[in-house]
Amino acid sequence: MRKTKFRNDRLVPVHATTLAALRNYALQRDAAFPAPKDSTFFLCSRGNRLSPSGLSIAFRAACKLAGLGSGKALRPHDLRHRFAITRLAVWHRENADVQALLPLLATYLGHARYADTAYCVTVTADLLGMAADRAFAGGGVS
């Protein structure tokens, strides 16, 4: 991603199927808008950058299509939070040194400071239970 939050560039690894879908979208977008009005990756039907409301509408439609969000409506940022929580849970299940891996998670999320990652991650009951199990099993708190 180029010029993201705080004007930083960063690489965002994606699954091969996601990459294929993004490449397919880019081919269709470029055919429809050979000279787009904006240089953003995702464009609206007029060739402009998506507005916040346009992004919200498109995101809700994608969530519905994917079968996500039973109940409370998801926001794009919710997926980022879910990724962080899921990654922490996987590390706990693997008995990894979670504390040592937190800088990796912070880098992936694009945070310059660890405190920003800690703020982003809300503990779930499941994650808290895993951490407690490890602590009481003699592994220390991670």
N, CA, C and O atoms as a MOPAC input file, in Angstrom:
PM7 MOZYME 1SCF
protein

 N      0.85700 1    -1.16800 1     0.00000 1
 C      0.00000 1     0.00000 1     0.00000 1
 C      0.90300 1     1.23000 1     0.00000 1
 O      1.94800 1     1.24900 1     0.65100 1
 N      0.49500 1     2.22900 1    -0.72000 1
 C      1.29000 1     3.44400 1    -0.79600 1
 C      0.59900 1     4.56400 1    -0.05500 1
 O     -0.62100 1     4.71600 1    -0.10900 1
 N      1.41500 1     5.35400 1     0.64700 1
 C      0.94400 1     6.56400 1     1.33000 1
 C     -0.29500 1     6.28900 1     2.17600 1
 O     -1.33800 1     6.92100 1     2.01300 1
 N     -0.14900 1     5.33400 1     3.07800 1
 C     -1.23700 1     5.00600 1     3.99000 1
 C     -1.21600 1     5.99600 1     5.14500 1
 O     -0.65300 1     7.08400 1     5.02500 1
 N     -1.81400 1     5.63200 1     6.23600 1
 C     -1.85500 1     6.48300 1     7.41900 1
 C     -0.45200 1     6.99500 1     7.73900 1
 O      0.50300 1     6.21900 1     7.70300 1
 N     -0.31200 1     8.24400 1     8.04000 1
 C      0.95900 1     8.90300 1     8.34700 1
 C      1.90200 1     8.92300 1     7.14400 1
 O      3.11300 1     9.06800 1     7.30800 1
 N      1.35400 1     8.78000 1     5.93900 1
 C      2.11900 1     8.87300 1     4.69600 1
 C      3.21000 1     7.81200 1     4.56100 1
 O      4.24100 1     8.06100 1     3.93600 1
 N      2.99200 1     6.65100 1     5.13300 1
 C      3.95300 1     5.55400 1     5.04300 1
 C      3.53600 1     4.58600 1     3.94300 1
 O      2.34800 1     4.41200 1     3.67000 1
 N      4.52500 1     3.95900 1     3.31600 1
 C      4.26900 1     2.86500 1     2.39500 1
 C      4.45800 1     1.57200 1     3.17400 1
 O      5.28600 1     1.51400 1     4.08300 1
 N      3.70900 1     0.54300 1     2.83400 1
 C      3.93000 1    -0.76100 1     3.46100 1
 C      3.43400 1    -1.87500 1     2.56300 1
 O      2.55500 1    -1.68900 1     1.72100 1
 N      4.02200 1    -3.02900 1     2.77100 1
 C      3.61800 1    -4.21700 1     2.04500 1
 C      2.56500 1    -4.94500 1     2.87200 1
 O      2.70500 1    -5.08600 1     4.08700 1
 N      1.52300 1    -5.40100 1     2.21200 1
 C      0.46800 1    -6.13400 1     2.89700 1
 C      0.33700 1    -7.49300 1     2.22500 1
 O     -0.20600 1    -7.58900 1     1.12500 1
 N      0.83100 1    -8.55200 1     2.87900 1
 C      0.70700 1    -9.87500 1     2.27000 1
 C     -0.75700 1   -10.30600 1     2.21100 1
 O     -1.51800 1   -10.10000 1     3.15700 1
 N     -1.13100 1   -10.89800 1     1.09700 1
 C     -2.50300 1   -11.39600 1     0.92700 1
 C     -2.44200 1   -12.81400 1     0.38000 1
 O     -1.44000 1   -13.23200 1    -0.20000 1
 N     -3.51000 1   -13.52800 1     0.57200 1
 C     -3.63400 1   -14.89600 1     0.06800 1
 C     -3.63600 1   -14.86500 1    -1.46100 1
 O     -4.03400 1   -13.86700 1    -2.06200 1
 N     -3.19600 1   -15.94300 1    -2.08200 1
 C     -3.12300 1   -16.02900 1    -3.54300 1
 C     -4.48000 1   -15.78900 1    -4.19900 1
 O     -4.54700 1   -15.18800 1    -5.27200 1
 N     -5.55900 1   -16.24800 1    -3.57200 1
 C     -6.88900 1   -16.03800 1    -4.15100 1
 C     -7.28600 1   -14.56500 1    -4.09000 1
 O     -7.95400 1   -14.05700 1    -4.99000 1
 N     -6.86800 1   -13.88300 1    -3.02000 1
 C     -7.13500 1   -12.45000 1    -2.89600 1
 C     -6.35200 1   -11.68800 1    -3.95100 1
 O     -6.87700 1   -10.77500 1    -4.58800 1
 N     -5.08800 1   -12.06700 1    -4.13200 1
 C     -4.26000 1   -11.42700 1    -5.14800 1
 C     -4.86600 1   -11.60600 1    -6.54000 1
 O     -4.88700 1   -10.66600 1    -7.33400 1
 N     -5.35700 1   -12.80400 1    -6.83400 1
 C     -5.98400 1   -13.06300 1    -8.13300 1
 C     -7.22500 1   -12.18500 1    -8.32500 1
 O     -7.43800 1   -11.63200 1    -9.40400 1
 N     -8.03300 1   -12.06300 1    -7.28300 1
 C     -9.24200 1   -11.22900 1    -7.36700 1
 C     -8.87500 1    -9.75800 1    -7.56000 1
 O     -9.52400 1    -9.05700 1    -8.33600 1
 N     -7.84100 1    -9.28600 1    -6.86400 1
 C     -7.41300 1    -7.89500 1    -7.01700 1
 C     -6.86300 1    -7.62900 1    -8.42000 1
 O     -7.11600 1    -6.57500 1    -9.00400 1
 N     -6.11800 1    -8.58600 1    -8.94900 1
 C     -5.59300 1    -8.43500 1   -10.31800 1
 C     -6.74200 1    -8.41300 1   -11.33800 1
 O     -6.72100 1    -7.62900 1   -12.28600 1
 N     -7.72300 1    -9.26400 1   -11.13800 1
 C     -8.88300 1    -9.30000 1   -12.02200 1
 C     -9.63500 1    -7.96900 1   -11.96300 1
 O    -10.02700 1    -7.42300 1   -12.99500 1
 N     -9.83200 1    -7.45400 1   -10.75400 1
 C    -10.49800 1    -6.15100 1   -10.59600 1
 C     -9.70300 1    -5.06700 1   -11.33400 1
 O    -10.27900 1    -4.24900 1   -12.05100 1
 N     -8.36500 1    -5.06900 1   -11.15000 1
 C     -7.52500 1    -4.05000 1   -11.78500 1
 C     -7.63900 1    -4.09600 1   -13.31500 1
 O     -7.66300 1    -3.05200 1   -13.96700 1
 N     -7.70900 1    -5.29900 1   -13.88300 1
 C     -7.87300 1    -5.42500 1   -15.33800 1
 C     -9.21200 1    -4.83800 1   -15.79500 1
 O     -9.27600 1    -4.11200 1   -16.78700 1
 N    -10.27900 1    -5.16300 1   -15.06000 1
 C    -11.60000 1    -4.64800 1   -15.40600 1
 C    -11.68000 1    -3.13200 1   -15.20200 1
 O    -12.26700 1    -2.41800 1   -16.01500 1
 N    -11.08500 1    -2.65300 1   -14.10900 1
 C    -11.06800 1    -1.21400 1   -13.81300 1
 C    -10.32800 1    -0.45700 1   -14.91200 1
 O    -10.79600 1     0.57400 1   -15.39400 1
 N     -9.15600 1    -0.98600 1   -15.30500 1
 C     -8.34400 1    -0.31200 1   -16.31700 1
 C     -9.02300 1    -0.31300 1   -17.68600 1
 O     -8.87400 1     0.63200 1   -18.46100 1
 N     -9.76900 1    -1.37900 1   -17.97700 1
 C    -10.51600 1    -1.41900 1   -19.24200 1
 C    -11.64600 1    -0.39200 1   -19.21900 1
 O    -11.90500 1     0.27100 1   -20.22300 1
 N    -12.31400 1    -0.26200 1   -18.08000 1
 C    -13.43700 1     0.67700 1   -17.96000 1
 C    -12.95700 1     2.12200 1   -17.84800 1
 O    -13.62300 1     3.03700 1   -18.33400 1
 N    -11.80500 1     2.33000 1   -17.21100 1
 C    -11.28200 1     3.68300 1   -16.97900 1
 C     -9.80400 1     3.74900 1   -17.36200 1
 O     -8.93900 1     3.73700 1   -16.48600 1
 N     -9.50500 1     3.81900 1   -18.67200 1
 C     -8.09300 1     3.86600 1   -19.08500 1
 C     -7.37000 1     5.11600 1   -18.57600 1
 O     -6.15100 1     5.10000 1   -18.39900 1
 N     -8.11400 1     6.19500 1   -18.34300 1
 C     -7.53600 1     7.43300 1   -17.79700 1
 C     -8.38900 1     7.85900 1   -16.59800 1
 O     -9.16700 1     8.80700 1   -16.70000 1
 N     -8.24500 1     7.15800 1   -15.45100 1
 C     -9.09500 1     7.47500 1   -14.29700 1
 C     -8.85300 1     8.89200 1   -13.76800 1
 O     -7.78700 1     9.47400 1   -13.96300 1
 N     -9.86400 1     9.42000 1   -13.10300 1
 C     -9.77600 1    10.77200 1   -12.54700 1
 C     -8.94800 1    10.81200 1   -11.26700 1
 O     -8.46800 1    11.87700 1   -10.87800 1
 N     -8.77200 1     9.66000 1   -10.60200 1
 C     -7.97600 1     9.57000 1    -9.37800 1
 C     -7.01100 1     8.40400 1    -9.50300 1
 O     -7.22300 1     7.49000 1   -10.30000 1
 N     -5.95500 1     8.44300 1    -8.71300 1
 C     -4.93900 1     7.38200 1    -8.78600 1
 C     -5.14000 1     6.29800 1    -7.72500 1
 O     -4.24600 1     5.48300 1    -7.50000 1
 N     -6.28600 1     6.28300 1    -7.08200 1
 C     -6.53900 1     5.25900 1    -6.07100 1
 C     -6.83900 1     3.91800 1    -6.73500 1
 O     -7.22500 1     3.85500 1    -7.90200 1
 N     -6.65300 1     2.85100 1    -5.96500 1
 C     -6.85600 1     1.51100 1    -6.52200 1
 C     -8.33900 1     1.23900 1    -6.79500 1
 O     -8.70200 1     0.78600 1    -7.88000 1
 N     -9.18500 1     1.51700 1    -5.81000 1
 C    -10.62000 1     1.27100 1    -5.96400 1
 C    -11.30500 1     2.55200 1    -6.43000 1
 O    -11.12500 1     3.62400 1    -5.85100 1
 N    -12.09000 1     2.41100 1    -7.48500 1
 C    -12.79000 1     3.55700 1    -8.06000 1
 C    -14.29200 1     3.33800 1    -8.02500 1
 O    -14.77100 1     2.20400 1    -8.01600 1
 N    -15.01900 1     4.43600 1    -8.00600 1
 C    -16.47400 1     4.34000 1    -8.09900 1
 C    -16.85200 1     4.20500 1    -9.57300 1
 O    -15.97600 1     4.16800 1   -10.43700 1
 N    -18.12200 1     4.13400 1    -9.85500 1
 C    -18.59700 1     3.90200 1   -11.22400 1
 C    -18.33200 1     5.07900 1   -12.15600 1
 O    -18.53700 1     4.96600 1   -13.36400 1
 N    -17.87900 1     6.20400 1   -11.61200 1
 C    -17.54700 1     7.36300 1   -12.44900 1
 C    -16.03800 1     7.53300 1   -12.63900 1
 O    -15.59600 1     8.48700 1   -13.28000 1
 N    -15.24500 1     6.60800 1   -12.08100 1
 C    -13.79700 1     6.69100 1   -12.23600 1
 C    -13.10900 1     7.54100 1   -11.19000 1
 O    -11.91800 1     7.83400 1   -11.29500 1
 N    -13.87000 1     7.93600 1   -10.17400 1
 C    -13.31300 1     8.73500 1    -9.06700 1
 C    -12.98300 1     7.83300 1    -7.88500 1
 O    -13.36900 1     6.66500 1    -7.84600 1
 N    -12.26900 1     8.39500 1    -6.93400 1
 C    -12.01500 1     7.72700 1    -5.66300 1
 C    -13.35700 1     7.46000 1    -4.98500 1
 O    -14.28300 1     8.26500 1    -5.08300 1
 N    -13.45000 1     6.32900 1    -4.30000 1
 C    -14.67800 1     6.03400 1    -3.55400 1
 C    -14.85000 1     7.04000 1    -2.42700 1
 O    -13.89500 1     7.34600 1    -1.71300 1
 N    -16.04400 1     7.54600 1    -2.26800 1
 C    -16.34400 1     8.42600 1    -1.14400 1
 C    -16.49600 1     7.56000 1     0.10800 1
 O    -16.67500 1     6.34700 1    -0.00800 1
 N    -16.42900 1     8.15400 1     1.29400 1
 C    -16.65700 1     7.34800 1     2.50400 1
 C    -17.99400 1     6.60200 1     2.47300 1
 O    -18.06800 1     5.44400 1     2.88400 1
 N    -19.03900 1     7.25700 1     1.99300 1
 C    -20.34100 1     6.57500 1     1.93900 1
 C    -20.33800 1     5.49100 1     0.86000 1
 O    -20.95600 1     4.44200 1     1.03700 1
 N    -19.65600 1     5.73300 1    -0.24400 1
 C    -19.54500 1     4.72700 1    -1.29700 1
 C    -18.77900 1     3.50700 1    -0.82100 1
 O    -19.15100 1     2.37300 1    -1.12400 1
 N    -17.71100 1     3.74100 1    -0.07800 1
 C    -16.94700 1     2.63500 1     0.49400 1
 C    -17.81500 1     1.84100 1     1.46200 1
 O    -17.79600 1     0.61000 1     1.45200 1
 N    -18.56300 1     2.53400 1     2.28600 1
 C    -19.42500 1     1.87200 1     3.26300 1
 C    -20.47200 1     0.99600 1     2.57300 1
 O    -20.71400 1    -0.13500 1     2.99400 1
 N    -21.08100 1     1.51400 1     1.52900 1
 C    -22.09400 1     0.75600 1     0.79200 1
 C    -21.46600 1    -0.47300 1     0.13000 1
 O    -22.01800 1    -1.57100 1     0.19800 1
 N    -20.30700 1    -0.28000 1    -0.51000 1
 C    -19.62400 1    -1.39700 1    -1.17700 1
 C    -19.17000 1    -2.43700 1    -0.15900 1
 O    -19.26300 1    -3.63800 1    -0.41200 1
 N    -18.68500 1    -1.98200 1     0.97900 1
 C    -18.22300 1    -2.91100 1     2.01200 1
 C    -19.38300 1    -3.73300 1     2.56800 1
 O    -19.25300 1    -4.94200 1     2.75700 1
 N    -20.51600 1    -3.08200 1     2.83000 1
 C    -21.70000 1    -3.81400 1     3.32300 1
 C    -22.15700 1    -4.85600 1     2.31200 1
 O    -22.52300 1    -5.97000 1     2.68600 1
 N    -22.13700 1    -4.49600 1     1.02800 1
 C    -22.54300 1    -5.44500 1    -0.02000 1
 C    -21.58100 1    -6.62700 1    -0.07200 1
 O    -22.01200 1    -7.76900 1    -0.23300 1
 N    -20.27400 1    -6.36100 1     0.06300 1
 C    -19.27900 1    -7.43800 1     0.05300 1
 C    -19.44800 1    -8.34000 1     1.26200 1
 O    -19.33000 1    -9.56000 1     1.14300 1
 N    -19.72300 1    -7.76100 1     2.42600 1
 C    -19.94500 1    -8.56100 1     3.63400 1
 C    -21.16200 1    -9.45800 1     3.48100 1
 O    -21.13800 1   -10.62500 1     3.87300 1
 N    -22.21700 1    -8.91000 1     2.91500 1
 C    -23.43400 1    -9.69300 1     2.70800 1
 C    -23.15500 1   -10.84100 1     1.74500 1
 O    -23.58100 1   -11.97200 1     1.98000 1
 N    -22.44700 1   -10.55100 1     0.67200 1
 C    -22.10200 1   -11.56500 1    -0.32100 1
 C    -21.23800 1   -12.67000 1     0.30200 1
 O    -21.37700 1   -13.84400 1    -0.04200 1
 N    -20.34500 1   -12.28000 1     1.22300 1
 C    -19.44900 1   -13.24400 1     1.86600 1
 C    -20.09500 1   -13.93500 1     3.06700 1
 O    -19.50400 1   -14.84500 1     3.64700 1
 N    -21.30200 1   -13.51100 1     3.44400 1
 C    -21.97700 1   -14.11500 1     4.59100 1
 C    -21.40000 1   -13.68200 1     5.91900 1
 O    -21.48200 1   -14.42000 1     6.90000 1
 N    -20.81600 1   -12.49600 1     5.96500 1
 C    -20.22800 1   -11.97200 1     7.21000 1
 C    -21.19000 1   -11.02700 1     7.91100 1
 O    -22.04700 1   -10.40000 1     7.28800 1
 N    -21.02400 1   -10.94400 1     9.21000 1
 C    -21.73100 1    -9.91800 1     9.96000 1
 C    -23.15400 1   -10.24400 1    10.31900 1
 O    -24.05900 1    -9.46300 1    10.02600 1
 N    -23.37200 1   -11.36700 1    10.94000 1
 C    -24.72200 1   -11.64400 1    11.41700 1
 C    -24.96100 1   -10.75600 1    12.63100 1
 O    -24.24900 1   -10.85900 1    13.63000 1
 N    -25.94500 1    -9.90000 1    12.54600 1
 C    -26.23000 1    -8.97500 1    13.64200 1
 C    -25.63800 1    -7.61100 1    13.36200 1
 O    -26.03100 1    -6.93600 1    12.41100 1
 N    -24.68300 1    -7.20300 1    14.20000 1
 C    -24.07800 1    -5.87600 1    14.09400 1
 C    -23.32800 1    -5.71900 1    12.76600 1
 O    -22.57900 1    -6.60700 1    12.35900 1
 N    -23.53600 1    -4.59300 1    12.10500 1
 C    -22.87200 1    -4.33300 1    10.82900 1
 C    -21.36600 1    -4.18100 1    11.03100 1
 O    -20.91600 1    -3.48700 1    11.94300 1
 N    -20.60200 1    -4.83500 1    10.17200 1
 C    -19.14300 1    -4.74400 1    10.23500 1
 C    -18.65500 1    -3.47100 1     9.56700 1
 O    -19.28400 1    -2.95300 1     8.64500 1
 N    -17.52100 1    -2.97700 1    10.04800 1
 C    -16.81800 1    -1.87100 1     9.40700 1
 C    -15.48900 1    -2.42200 1     8.90200 1
 O    -15.00900 1    -3.42200 1     9.43600 1
 N    -14.87800 1    -1.80400 1     7.89200 1
 C    -13.58600 1    -2.31000 1     7.40600 1
 C    -12.56400 1    -2.48300 1     8.53000 1
 O    -11.80300 1    -3.45100 1     8.53100 1
 N    -12.54200 1    -1.56800 1     9.46900 1
 C    -11.56900 1    -1.64500 1    10.55500 1
 C    -11.80100 1    -2.85800 1    11.46000 1
 O    -10.86900 1    -3.33400 1    12.10800 1
 N    -13.03400 1    -3.35600 1    11.50800 1
 C    -13.33200 1    -4.53600 1    12.32300 1
 C    -12.56400 1    -5.76100 1    11.82400 1
 O    -12.15700 1    -6.60200 1    12.62500 1
 N    -12.36300 1    -5.86600 1    10.51800 1
 C    -11.61700 1    -7.00000 1     9.96500 1
 C    -10.16000 1    -6.94600 1    10.41100 1
 O     -9.55400 1    -7.98000 1    10.69100 1
 N     -9.60800 1    -5.76000 1    10.47600 1
 C     -8.23400 1    -5.56600 1    10.92700 1
 C     -8.09300 1    -5.99100 1    12.38800 1
 O     -7.12800 1    -6.65900 1    12.75800 1
 N     -9.05700 1    -5.59800 1    13.20600 1
 C     -9.05900 1    -5.98300 1    14.61900 1
 C     -9.19000 1    -7.49800 1    14.75100 1
 O     -8.49000 1    -8.12300 1    15.54800 1
 N    -10.08200 1    -8.07600 1    13.97100 1
 C    -10.28400 1    -9.52600 1    14.02400 1
 C     -9.02000 1   -10.27500 1    13.62700 1
 O     -8.69000 1   -11.30400 1    14.21600 1
 N     -8.30900 1    -9.75200 1    12.61800 1
 C     -7.03700 1   -10.36600 1    12.22100 1
 C     -6.07500 1   -10.37500 1    13.40100 1
 O     -5.45900 1   -11.40300 1    13.68200 1
 N     -5.93500 1    -9.25200 1    14.09400 1
 C     -4.98700 1    -9.15400 1    15.20300 1
 C     -5.34800 1   -10.14200 1    16.31500 1
 O     -4.47100 1   -10.82600 1    16.84200 1
 N     -6.60800 1   -10.22000 1    16.66700 1
 C     -7.04900 1   -11.13400 1    17.72100 1
 C     -6.82600 1   -12.58400 1    17.30300 1
 O     -6.36200 1   -13.40000 1    18.09900 1
 N     -7.15800 1   -12.90100 1    16.05500 1
 C     -6.97800 1   -14.27200 1    15.55800 1
 C     -5.50600 1   -14.65600 1    15.55300 1
 O     -5.15900 1   -15.77600 1    15.92900 1
 N     -4.63600 1   -13.74400 1    15.13100 1
 C     -3.20400 1   -14.02100 1    15.09700 1
 C     -2.67800 1   -14.28100 1    16.50800 1
 O     -1.88300 1   -15.19900 1    16.70900 1
 N     -3.11100 1   -13.48600 1    17.48700 1
 C     -2.69500 1   -13.70000 1    18.87700 1
 C     -3.16300 1   -15.06600 1    19.37300 1
 O     -2.41500 1   -15.77500 1    20.04700 1
 N     -4.39400 1   -15.43100 1    19.04000 1
 C     -4.92800 1   -16.72600 1    19.46000 1
 C     -4.13200 1   -17.87100 1    18.84200 1
 O     -3.83700 1   -18.85500 1    19.52000 1
 N     -3.78400 1   -17.75400 1    17.56600 1
 C     -2.98500 1   -18.79800 1    16.90300 1
 C     -1.63500 1   -18.93100 1    17.60100 1
 O     -1.18100 1   -20.04500 1    17.86400 1
 N     -0.99900 1   -17.81600 1    17.89800 1
 C      0.29900 1   -17.87300 1    18.58500 1
 C      0.17100 1   -18.54400 1    19.94700 1
 O      1.02900 1   -19.33800 1    20.33400 1
 N     -0.89400 1   -18.23000 1    20.67200 1
 C     -1.10500 1   -18.87800 1    21.97900 1
 C     -1.27800 1   -20.38000 1    21.80900 1
 O     -0.68300 1   -21.16100 1    22.55100 1
 N     -2.09400 1   -20.79300 1    20.83200 1
 C     -2.30400 1   -22.22500 1    20.60200 1
 C     -1.01400 1   -22.93600 1    20.19000 1
 O     -0.83000 1   -24.11500 1    20.49200 1
 N     -0.13200 1   -22.22600 1    19.50800 1
 C      1.14800 1   -22.79800 1    19.09000 1
 C      2.19800 1   -22.73900 1    20.20800 1
 O      3.33600 1   -23.16700 1    20.01700 1
 N      1.81000 1   -22.20900 1    21.37300 1
 C      2.73200 1   -22.00800 1    22.49200 1
 C      3.93700 1   -21.15800 1    22.08800 1
 O      5.04600 1   -21.36900 1    22.57900 1
 N      3.71500 1   -20.21000 1    21.20500 1
 C      4.76700 1   -19.30300 1    20.75600 1
 C      5.02000 1   -18.25100 1    21.83700 1
 O      4.19800 1   -18.05600 1    22.73200 1
 N      6.15200 1   -17.58900 1    21.74100 1
 C      6.48100 1   -16.48800 1    22.65500 1
 C      5.74400 1   -15.25500 1    22.14500 1
 O      6.28000 1   -14.47300 1    21.35900 1
 N      4.51600 1   -15.09700 1    22.60300 1
 C      3.63800 1   -14.03600 1    22.11100 1
 C      4.25800 1   -12.66500 1    22.34400 1
 O      4.20100 1   -11.80000 1    21.47000 1
 N      4.84000 1   -12.46800 1    23.50000 1
 C      5.44800 1   -11.17300 1    23.82900 1
 C      6.52800 1   -10.81600 1    22.80400 1
 O      6.62300 1    -9.66500 1    22.37700 1
 N      7.33500 1   -11.79600 1    22.41400 1
 C      8.40700 1   -11.55000 1    21.44500 1
 C      7.85200 1   -11.29800 1    20.03600 1
 O      8.50200 1   -10.64300 1    19.22100 1
 N      6.65800 1   -11.81500 1    19.75200 1
 C      6.07000 1   -11.67000 1    18.41700 1
 C      5.22600 1   -10.40000 1    18.25600 1
 O      4.84400 1   -10.04700 1    17.14000 1
 N      4.93600 1    -9.71500 1    19.36400 1
 C      4.10400 1    -8.51100 1    19.27800 1
 C      4.68600 1    -7.43500 1    18.35100 1
 O      3.92300 1    -6.78600 1    17.63600 1
 N      6.01700 1    -7.22200 1    18.33700 1
 C      6.54400 1    -6.23400 1    17.37800 1
 C      6.25100 1    -6.61600 1    15.92500 1
 O      6.05700 1    -5.74000 1    15.08200 1
 N      6.21700 1    -7.91000 1    15.63000 1
 C      5.87700 1    -8.37000 1    14.28200 1
 C      4.43400 1    -7.99100 1    13.94600 1
 O      4.14700 1    -7.51300 1    12.84800 1
 N      3.54200 1    -8.20800 1    14.89100 1
 C      2.14200 1    -7.84400 1    14.68800 1
 C      2.00900 1    -6.32700 1    14.51700 1
 O      1.26000 1    -5.86000 1    13.65800 1
 N      2.73100 1    -5.56600 1    15.33000 1
 C      2.68500 1    -4.10300 1    15.22100 1
 C      3.15900 1    -3.64400 1    13.84600 1
 O      2.56500 1    -2.74400 1    13.25200 1
 N      4.22200 1    -4.25700 1    13.34200 1
 C      4.73900 1    -3.90100 1    12.01600 1
 C      3.72400 1    -4.23400 1    10.94500 1
 O      3.48100 1    -3.42700 1    10.04800 1
 N      3.12700 1    -5.41500 1    11.02600 1
 C      2.13900 1    -5.83100 1    10.03600 1
 C      0.94700 1    -4.86800 1    10.02400 1
 O      0.42100 1    -4.53800 1     8.96100 1
 N      0.53000 1    -4.42500 1    11.19800 1
 C     -0.60300 1    -3.51200 1    11.28800 1
 C     -0.21800 1    -2.07400 1    10.92000 1
 O     -1.08400 1    -1.21000 1    10.78000 1
 N      1.09300 1    -1.82600 1    10.76400 1
 C      1.54600 1    -0.49500 1    10.37300 1
 C      1.69300 1     0.47100 1    11.52400 1
 O      1.67400 1     1.68700 1    11.32800 1
 N      1.83800 1    -0.06000 1    12.72300 1
 C      1.97500 1     0.80700 1    13.89500 1
 C      3.43500 1     1.13200 1    14.15800 1
 O      4.28700 1     0.24400 1    14.15200 1
 N      3.71800 1     2.39300 1    14.38600 1
 C      5.08200 1     2.82100 1    14.69800 1
 C      5.41300 1     2.53000 1    16.16000 1
 O      6.57500 1     2.33600 1    16.51400 1
 N      4.38300 1     2.50100 1    17.00400 1
 C      4.59900 1     2.27900 1    18.44300 1
 C      3.78200 1     1.07800 1    18.90100 1
 O      2.64800 1     0.87200 1    18.46800 1
 N      4.38000 1     0.29700 1    19.78100 1
 C      3.70000 1    -0.87200 1    20.33300 1
 C      2.40000 1    -0.46700 1    21.03100 1
 O      1.41600 1    -1.20500 1    20.97600 1
 N      2.38800 1     0.68800 1    21.68200 1
 C      1.18900 1     1.14300 1    22.39700 1
 C     -0.00600 1     1.24800 1    21.45800 1
 O     -1.14200 1     1.01000 1    21.87000 1
 N      0.24200 1     1.60000 1    20.20700 1
 C     -0.85400 1     1.68800 1    19.23900 1
 C     -1.46300 1     0.31700 1    18.96700 1
 O     -2.67300 1     0.19200 1    18.78100 1
 N     -0.61300 1    -0.71100 1    18.94400 1
 C     -1.10400 1    -2.07500 1    18.73600 1
 C     -1.88900 1    -2.53800 1    19.95400 1
 O     -2.95000 1    -3.14700 1    19.81800 1
 N     -1.37300 1    -2.25100 1    21.13800 1
 C     -2.06400 1    -2.63800 1    22.36800 1
 C     -3.44600 1    -1.98600 1    22.42600 1
 O     -4.40800 1    -2.61000 1    22.87400 1
 N     -3.54600 1    -0.74500 1    21.97800 1
 C     -4.82500 1    -0.04000 1    21.96900 1
 C     -5.79400 1    -0.68700 1    20.98000 1
 O     -6.99700 1    -0.75900 1    21.22700 1
 N     -5.25200 1    -1.15400 1    19.86300 1
 C     -6.05800 1    -1.73400 1    18.78400 1
 C     -6.63300 1    -3.09400 1    19.16900 1
 O     -7.68900 1    -3.48600 1    18.67200 1
 N     -5.94400 1    -3.81100 1    20.04900 1
 C     -6.32000 1    -5.18600 1    20.37200 1
 C     -7.16000 1    -5.21400 1    21.64800 1
 O     -6.66900 1    -4.90900 1    22.73500 1
 N     -8.41400 1    -5.57800 1    21.50300 1
 C     -9.29800 1    -5.75600 1    22.64200 1
 C     -9.31100 1    -7.24100 1    22.98400 1
 O     -9.53800 1    -8.08600 1    22.11700 1
 N     -9.07100 1    -7.54400 1    24.22400 1
 C     -9.00000 1    -8.94600 1    24.63600 1
 C    -10.38600 1    -9.57800 1    24.56900 1
 O    -11.37400 1    -9.00000 1    25.02300 1
 N    -10.43400 1   -10.77200 1    23.99600 1
 C    -11.67500 1   -11.53500 1    23.97500 1
 C    -11.61700 1   -12.55500 1    25.10800 1
 O    -10.53900 1   -12.84800 1    25.62300 1
 N    -12.74800 1   -13.08600 1    25.49100 1
 C    -12.79300 1   -14.08600 1    26.56200 1
 C    -11.95700 1   -15.31100 1    26.17800 1
 O    -11.25800 1   -15.87800 1    27.01700 1
 N    -12.03300 1   -15.71100 1    24.91700 1
 C    -11.27800 1   -16.85900 1    24.42300 1
 C     -9.77300 1   -16.62300 1    24.55800 1
 O     -9.04300 1   -17.48200 1    25.05400 1
 N     -9.32200 1   -15.46400 1    24.11600 1
 C     -7.90200 1   -15.12400 1    24.17100 1
 C     -7.42400 1   -15.00600 1    25.61900 1
 O     -6.33500 1   -15.46900 1    25.96000 1
 N     -8.23000 1   -14.39600 1    26.44800 1
 C     -7.88200 1   -14.25800 1    27.86400 1
 C     -7.76900 1   -15.64000 1    28.52100 1
 O     -6.87800 1   -15.86700 1    29.33900 1
 N     -8.66400 1   -16.55100 1    28.16600 1
 C     -8.61300 1   -17.90300 1    28.70600 1
 C     -7.33500 1   -18.62500 1    28.29700 1
 O     -6.72400 1   -19.31700 1    29.11100 1
 N     -6.92800 1   -18.46700 1    27.03800 1
 C     -5.68800 1   -19.09900 1    26.57700 1
 C     -4.47700 1   -18.55600 1    27.33000 1
 O     -3.59900 1   -19.31700 1    27.73800 1
 N     -4.43600 1   -17.25300 1    27.50900 1
 C     -3.31100 1   -16.64300 1    28.21700 1
 C     -3.28100 1   -17.11600 1    29.67000 1
 O     -2.21100 1   -17.39200 1    30.21300 1
 N     -4.44800 1   -17.20700 1    30.29600 1
 C     -4.51400 1   -17.67200 1    31.68700 1
 C     -4.08500 1   -19.12600 1    31.79700 1
 O     -3.35900 1   -19.49300 1    32.72000 1
 N     -4.53200 1   -19.95500 1    30.85600 1
 C     -4.12600 1   -21.36500 1    30.87000 1
 C     -2.61300 1   -21.49600 1    30.78000 1
 O     -2.01400 1   -22.31000 1    31.48300 1
 N     -1.99900 1   -20.70500 1    29.92400 1
 C     -0.54100 1   -20.75500 1    29.79000 1
 C      0.14400 1   -20.27300 1    31.05600 1
 O      1.15200 1   -20.84100 1    31.47500 1
 N     -0.39200 1   -19.24100 1    31.65800 1
 C      0.23100 1   -18.69100 1    32.87000 1
 C      0.17000 1   -19.71100 1    34.00000 1
 O      1.14600 1   -19.90500 1    34.72500 1
 N     -0.99100 1   -20.36500 1    34.14500 1
 C     -1.13700 1   -21.32500 1    35.24500 1
 C     -0.42500 1   -22.64400 1    34.95700 1
 O     -0.16900 1   -23.42600 1    35.87300 1
 N     -0.10700 1   -22.89100 1    33.69200 1
 C      0.60100 1   -24.11500 1    33.34800 1
 C      2.10800 1   -23.93800 1    33.49000 1
 O      2.87800 1   -24.84400 1    33.17400 1
 N      2.52300 1   -22.77200 1    33.96400 1
 C      3.94100 1   -22.52800 1    34.18600 1
 C      4.62700 1   -21.83800 1    33.04000 1
 O      5.84600 1   -21.66200 1    33.06000 1
 N      3.85900 1   -21.43800 1    32.02700 1
 C      4.47300 1   -20.77300 1    30.88900 1
 C      4.64800 1   -19.28600 1    31.08200 1
 O      5.22800 1   -18.61800 1    30.22600 1
 N      4.15600 1   -18.74300 1    32.19700 1
 C      4.24600 1   -17.30100 1    32.39700 1
 C      3.19600 1   -16.58100 1    31.58900 1
 O      2.61400 1   -17.15700 1    30.66900 1
 N      2.94700 1   -15.33500 1    31.91600 1
 C      1.95700 1   -14.55300 1    31.21800 1
 C      2.57400 1   -13.99300 1    29.94700 1
 O      3.66300 1   -13.41900 1    29.98100 1
 N      1.87300 1   -14.16100 1    28.81700 1
 C      2.37000 1   -13.64400 1    27.53400 1
 C      1.43900 1   -12.59600 1    27.03100 1
 O      1.66900 1   -12.02700 1    25.96400 1

